[in-house]
């Protein structure tokens, strides 16, 4: 999703001055500078939006001190850029009025995401930003060899490993399920039990799943705030037919997360 959202936001917000800041749900805000967020950001100008792992980095131009805004959208966070006279949706957490009359909205129905306003470059104040895992979307970084080197040290279950942002970036619940299904690995399989060949298959499945998803979302060109998920094979398909073998998709709990899988294509093993 971020691979699609970030470049669009970068274009939409380029050189856009901030004229107002509204906080609707204070729980999402983390302010690491003096004064109010309104004082900190009003009058500054968005200059670029980039991605660093699962964080969105909003570069700002303005008077000293230099600041930047970092957003971790987590599960439900999303963005919209709307006309100024449009009604704010109920899930709006923060809104940024722009000089041309538009409004950038950060929306989060679960209020799990976070908006950090920090001194420029002070990334230690954003948990998880400095130390990140392999960027799965970067083919120069996420090689078979690099993946094996990380995976072979793990002693936890496959789904837990795939969702550990300190090991692998870019994977959440949905795409972890999809990659494991693509590779034929049960979500509760212990990582130490996988052979080098199986790890290579899992690596390739992860690359394919994210690559196909990025291409599909770009092809559809959905609104910024819309998360497209209807093309997924197993996620949230409990009781439906597996598109590969025809068995019924099942659901299980894995360390506090739900996991969707095919019991035939992804047979459970506790070996090792």
C-alpha positions in Angstrom: 0.0 0.0 0.0 2.7 2.5 0.9 4.5 1.9 -2.4 1.4 3.3 -4.0 0.5 5.9 -1.5 3.9 7.5 -0.9 4.6 8.7 -4.5 1.1 10.0 -4.8 1.3 12.0 -1.6 4.7 13.3 -2.7 3.1 14.8 -5.8 0.0 16.1 -4.1 1.9 17.8 -1.2 4.9 19.1 -3.0 5.6 22.7 -1.8 2.2 22.9 -0.1 2.2 25.3 2.9 0.4 24.2 6.1 -2.1 26.8 7.3 -3.8 24.9 10.1 -3.5 21.8 12.1 -6.4 20.0 13.8 -6.0 17.1 16.3 -9.2 15.0 16.5 -7.7 12.0 18.3 -4.8 13.1 20.5 -3.8 9.4 21.2 -2.1 9.2 17.8 0.1 12.3 18.3 3.7 12.2 19.6 5.1 15.7 19.9 8.8 15.8 20.6 9.3 19.6 20.3 8.3 22.6 22.4 4.9 24.2 22.2 1.8 22.9 20.6 1.6 20.9 17.3 -0.3 23.9 15.8 2.6 26.2 16.7 5.2 23.7 15.5 3.7 23.0 12.0 1.6 26.0 10.9 3.5 28.0 8.3 5.9 25.1 7.4 5.9 23.7 3.9 5.7 20.0 2.8 8.7 19.4 0.5 8.8 15.7 0.1 7.2 12.4 1.2 9.3 9.3 1.2 9.1 5.8 2.7 11.6 4.3 5.2 10.4 0.8 5.9 6.8 1.0 7.1 7.2 4.7 8.1 6.1 7.7 6.0 8.7 10.5 6.2 7.3 14.0 5.6 10.1 16.5 5.0 9.3 20.1 6.0 10.7 23.5 5.2 10.4 26.4 7.6 12.2 28.5 10.2 14.5 27.0 12.8 14.4 24.6 14.4 14.2 22.2 11.4 11.5 19.6 11.9 10.1 16.6 10.2 6.9 14.5 10.6 7.0 10.7 10.7 3.9 8.6 10.4 3.6 4.9 11.3 0.1 4.0 10.0 0.1 0.5 11.5 -3.0 -1.6 10.7 -5.7 0.9 9.9 -3.9 4.2 9.2 -4.6 5.9 5.9 -4.5 9.2 4.2 -6.7 11.4 2.0 -6.3 14.8 0.4 -9.7 16.4 0.2 -11.4 19.7 -0.7 -11.4 22.1 2.2 -15.2 22.2 2.4 -15.6 18.4 2.5 -17.0 16.9 5.7 -14.3 15.2 7.9 -14.9 11.4 8.1 -15.4 10.0 11.6 -12.1 8.2 11.5 -10.1 11.4 11.0 -7.3 11.6 13.6 -5.4 14.7 12.4 -6.0 17.2 9.7 -3.6 19.6 8.0 -5.1 22.6 6.2 -3.2 23.6 3.1 -2.8 27.1 1.6 -4.7 26.2 -1.6 -7.8 25.1 0.4 -7.2 21.4 0.4 -6.9 19.3 3.6 -4.5 16.4 4.2 -6.2 14.0 6.6 -4.6 11.2 8.6 -7.4 8.7 9.3 -7.2 5.8 11.7 -10.3 3.9 12.8 -8.3 1.8 15.3 -6.1 4.7 16.6 -3.1 2.3 16.5 -0.9 4.4 14.2 1.2 7.3 15.4 2.1 10.7 14.1 5.6 11.9 15.3 6.7 15.5 15.1 10.4 15.6 15.8 13.6 17.6 15.3 14.9 16.8 11.8 17.0 13.6 11.9 16.2 12.8 15.5 15.0 9.4 14.6 15.8 7.8 18.0 12.5 9.4 19.2 10.5 7.2 16.8 10.4 3.6 18.1 11.5 1.2 15.4 12.7 3.8 12.9 16.4 3.5 13.5 16.7 -0.3 13.6 14.7 -1.9 10.9 14.8 -5.3 9.2 15.5 -6.2 5.6 13.5 -4.1 3.2 11.6 -6.8 1.4 10.7 -4.4 -1.4 14.3 -3.7 -2.2 15.7 -6.4 -4.5 19.3 -5.3 -3.8 18.8 -5.8 -0.1 16.3 -8.7 0.1 18.3 -11.4 -1.6 18.0 -15.2 -0.9 21.3 -15.1 0.9 20.3 -12.2 3.1 17.0 -13.8 4.0 18.6 -17.1 4.8 21.2 -15.4 7.0 18.4 -13.8 9.1 16.0 -16.8 9.0 18.4 -19.4 10.1 19.0 -17.7 13.4 15.3 -17.8 14.3 13.7 -20.1 16.8 10.1 -19.0 16.4 7.1 -19.8 14.2 7.0 -18.7 10.6 4.2 -16.2 10.9 5.8 -14.6 14.0 9.1 -14.2 12.1 7.5 -12.7 9.0 5.8 -10.1 11.1 8.8 -9.1 13.1 9.7 -5.6 11.8 13.1 -5.8 13.3 13.9 -8.7 11.0 11.8 -8.0 7.9 10.1 -4.8 7.0 7.0 -4.4 4.9 5.1 -7.5 6.2 1.9 -7.4 8.2 -0.8 -9.9 8.9 -2.4 -10.0 5.4 0.7 -10.4 3.3 2.4 -12.8 5.8 -0.6 -15.1 5.3 -0.4 -14.7 1.5 3.4 -15.4 1.4 3.1 -18.5 3.6 0.3 -19.9 1.4 2.3 -19.2 -1.8 5.3 -21.0 -0.3 3.2 -23.9 1.1 4.5 -23.2 4.7 2.1 -23.6 7.6 2.1 -20.4 9.8 3.0 -22.4 12.9 6.0 -24.1 11.3 9.2 -23.5 13.3 11.7 -21.5 11.3 14.6 -23.7 12.5 12.9 -26.7 10.8 13.0 -25.2 7.3 15.8 -26.3 4.9 17.8 -23.9 2.7 15.6 -24.9 -0.2 12.4 -24.2 1.7 13.8 -20.9 2.8 14.6 -20.0 -0.8 11.0 -20.9 -1.7 9.6 -18.7 1.1 11.8 -15.8 0.0 10.6 -16.1 -3.6 7.0 -16.3 -2.4 7.4 -13.2 -0.4 8.9 -11.3 -3.4 6.1 -12.6 -5.7 3.3 -11.8 -3.3 4.4 -8.2 -2.6 5.3 -7.6 -6.3 2.0 -8.9 -7.5 0.1 -6.8 -4.9 2.0 -3.6 -5.8 1.3 -4.1 -9.5 -2.4 -4.8 -8.9 -2.9 -1.7 -6.7 -1.2 0.5 -9.2 -3.3 -1.0 -12.0 -6.5 -0.2 -10.2 -5.5 3.3 -9.1 -7.8 3.4 -6.0 -8.3 6.5 -3.9 -5.6 7.1 -1.4 -7.7 6.2 1.5 -8.9 2.9 0.1 -7.0 -0.3 1.0 -7.6 -2.9 -1.7 -7.6 -6.5 -0.4 -10.1 -8.4 -2.5 -7.4 -10.0 -4.7 -5.8 -11.8 -1.7 -6.0 -15.6 -1.9 -6.4 -16.7 1.8 -6.5 -13.7 4.1 -10.0 -13.4 5.7 -11.2 -16.3 3.5 -12.1 -18.6 6.4 -14.4 -21.4 5.1 -13.9 -20.5 1.5 -12.3 -22.7 -1.1 -8.5 -22.7 -1.5 -7.8 -21.4 -5.1 -5.0 -24.0 -5.5 -6.4 -27.3 -4.2 -10.1 -26.7 -3.3 -9.8 -27.4 0.4 -11.5 -25.1 2.9 -9.4 -22.3 4.2 -8.9 -22.4 8.0 -8.1 -19.8 10.7 -5.9 -20.2 13.7 -4.3 -18.1 16.4 -0.6 -17.5 16.3 0.8 -15.5 19.2 -2.1 -13.1 19.4 -2.6 -12.8 15.7 -5.0 -14.6 13.5 -3.6 -16.7 10.6 -5.5 -17.9 7.5 -4.1 -21.0 5.7 -5.0 -24.0 3.7 -4.6 -27.3 5.7 -3.8 -29.2 2.5 -1.4 -26.9 0.8 0.3 -25.9 4.1 0.4 -29.0 6.2 1.3 -28.5 9.8 4.6 -29.8 11.0 6.4 -29.4 14.3 9.6 -31.1 13.2 12.8 -29.7 14.7 
